[in-house]
């Protein structure tokens, strides 16, 4: 396999803009494990192998179990996730697939039971950041290991 385009060198300003979004998103989401679960779920939905590989590895480094990483795709059927994590994963799916049904009121209500106003905005930003990364990676043909020499 060969990458289509290295967007980082083709347009450094675009890369820096995404990095800034990522930095702010990380600041607004202090629960690093939940942050990685969001990134994993959006990357699964979008079919981004590069990001899925990266964020499952990052989750492992944080001490996340293989079982929970493997079950993110079916979190609704897996009791291993907390109510707070479930709310965030439901929001991740709704925002990632926003053209299907928007963010349904029941999803919003459940998220708001677990997250403050500030945290809710942080979740939305995190979901948007990973969706941006996924779309760039897929559009430029990135794949796991594509930048390794």
C-alpha positions as CSV (number, residue, x, y, z in Angstrom):
1,X,0.0,0.0,0.0
2,X,1.1,3.5,-0.6
3,X,-0.3,6.7,0.9
4,X,-2.0,9.0,-1.6
5,X,-0.7,12.3,-0.1
6,X,1.1,13.3,3.0
7,X,-1.2,16.2,4.0
8,X,1.2,17.3,6.8
9,X,3.8,18.4,4.3
10,X,1.4,19.3,1.5
11,X,-0.3,21.9,3.7
12,X,1.4,22.5,7.1
13,X,-1.1,25.2,8.0
14,X,-4.0,22.7,7.7
15,X,-2.1,20.2,9.8
16,X,-1.4,22.8,12.5
17,X,-5.1,23.8,12.5
18,X,-6.0,20.2,13.2
19,X,-3.3,19.9,15.9
20,X,-4.7,23.0,17.6
21,X,-8.2,21.5,17.6
22,X,-6.8,18.3,19.0
23,X,-5.0,20.3,21.8
24,X,-8.0,22.2,22.9
25,X,-10.1,19.0,22.7
26,X,-7.7,17.2,25.0
27,X,-7.7,20.0,27.5
28,X,-11.5,20.0,27.6
29,X,-11.6,16.2,28.2
30,X,-9.5,15.3,31.2
31,X,-10.7,11.7,31.3
32,X,-8.1,10.3,28.9
33,X,-9.6,6.8,28.8
34,X,-13.0,8.1,27.8
35,X,-11.3,10.3,25.2
36,X,-9.7,7.3,23.6
37,X,-13.0,5.3,23.7
38,X,-14.7,8.2,21.8
39,X,-11.8,8.2,19.2
40,X,-12.0,4.4,18.9
41,X,-15.8,4.4,18.3
42,X,-15.9,7.2,15.8
43,X,-13.0,5.6,13.9
44,X,-14.8,2.3,13.8
45,X,-17.9,3.9,12.4
46,X,-15.9,5.9,9.8
47,X,-13.8,2.9,8.9
48,X,-10.5,4.7,9.6
49,X,-7.8,2.0,10.0
50,X,-5.0,4.5,10.7
51,X,-6.9,6.2,13.6
52,X,-8.3,3.0,14.9
53,X,-4.8,1.5,15.1
54,X,-3.5,4.6,16.8
55,X,-6.2,5.0,19.4
56,X,-6.5,1.4,20.4
57,X,-2.7,1.5,21.1
58,X,-3.1,4.7,23.0
59,X,-5.9,3.2,25.1
60,X,-3.7,0.2,25.9
61,X,-0.9,2.6,27.0
62,X,-3.4,4.1,29.4
63,X,-4.1,0.7,30.9
64,X,-7.4,0.0,29.1
65,X,-8.2,-3.8,28.9
66,X,-8.2,-5.7,25.7
67,X,-11.7,-6.8,26.5
68,X,-13.1,-3.3,26.7
69,X,-11.2,-2.2,23.6
70,X,-12.6,-5.2,21.7
71,X,-16.1,-4.4,22.9
72,X,-16.3,-0.7,22.0
73,X,-18.0,-1.6,18.7
74,X,-20.8,-3.3,20.6
75,X,-20.9,-1.2,23.8
76,X,-24.7,-1.3,23.9
77,X,-24.6,-5.1,24.5
78,X,-21.5,-5.0,26.8
79,X,-21.9,-4.4,30.6
80,X,-18.2,-3.4,30.9
81,X,-19.0,0.2,30.2
82,X,-20.2,2.7,32.8
83,X,-23.4,4.8,32.4
84,X,-21.2,7.8,31.8
85,X,-19.1,6.0,29.1
86,X,-22.3,4.7,27.5
87,X,-23.7,8.3,27.3
88,X,-20.5,9.5,25.7
89,X,-20.4,6.6,23.2
90,X,-24.1,7.2,22.3
91,X,-23.3,10.9,21.7
92,X,-20.3,9.8,19.6
93,X,-22.4,7.7,17.4
94,X,-25.1,10.4,17.0
95,X,-22.7,13.2,16.2
96,X,-20.6,11.0,13.9
97,X,-23.8,9.9,12.0
98,X,-25.5,13.3,12.5
99,X,-27.2,13.3,9.1
100,X,-29.2,10.2,10.1
101,X,-31.1,11.6,13.0
102,X,-29.3,14.6,14.5
103,X,-28.7,14.1,18.2
104,X,-31.9,12.6,19.5
105,X,-33.4,14.1,22.6
106,X,-33.0,10.9,24.7
107,X,-29.3,10.8,23.8
108,X,-28.9,14.5,24.8
109,X,-30.8,14.0,28.0
110,X,-28.7,11.0,29.0
111,X,-25.4,12.8,28.3
112,X,-26.6,15.8,30.3
113,X,-27.3,13.5,33.3
114,X,-23.5,12.7,33.4
115,X,-21.8,15.8,32.0
116,X,-21.8,19.5,32.8
117,X,-22.3,22.2,30.2
118,X,-18.5,22.6,29.8
119,X,-18.0,18.8,29.6
120,X,-20.7,18.5,27.0
121,X,-19.0,21.0,24.8
122,X,-15.7,19.2,25.3
123,X,-17.3,15.9,24.2
124,X,-18.7,17.5,21.1
125,X,-15.3,19.0,20.3
126,X,-13.6,15.6,20.8
127,X,-16.1,13.9,18.5
128,X,-15.6,16.6,15.9
129,X,-11.8,16.4,16.2
130,X,-11.7,12.6,15.6
131,X,-14.2,12.9,12.8
132,X,-11.9,15.5,11.1
133,X,-8.9,13.3,11.6
134,X,-10.7,10.3,10.2
135,X,-11.8,12.1,7.1
136,X,-8.3,13.5,6.4
137,X,-6.8,10.1,6.9
138,X,-9.2,8.3,4.7
139,X,-9.2,10.9,2.0
140,X,-5.4,10.9,1.8
141,X,-5.0,7.1,2.0
142,X,-3.4,6.8,5.4
143,X,-3.1,3.3,6.9
144,X,-1.4,1.8,10.0
145,X,2.3,2.2,9.7
146,X,2.2,4.5,6.6
147,X,4.6,7.0,8.1
148,X,7.1,4.5,9.4
149,X,10.3,4.3,7.4
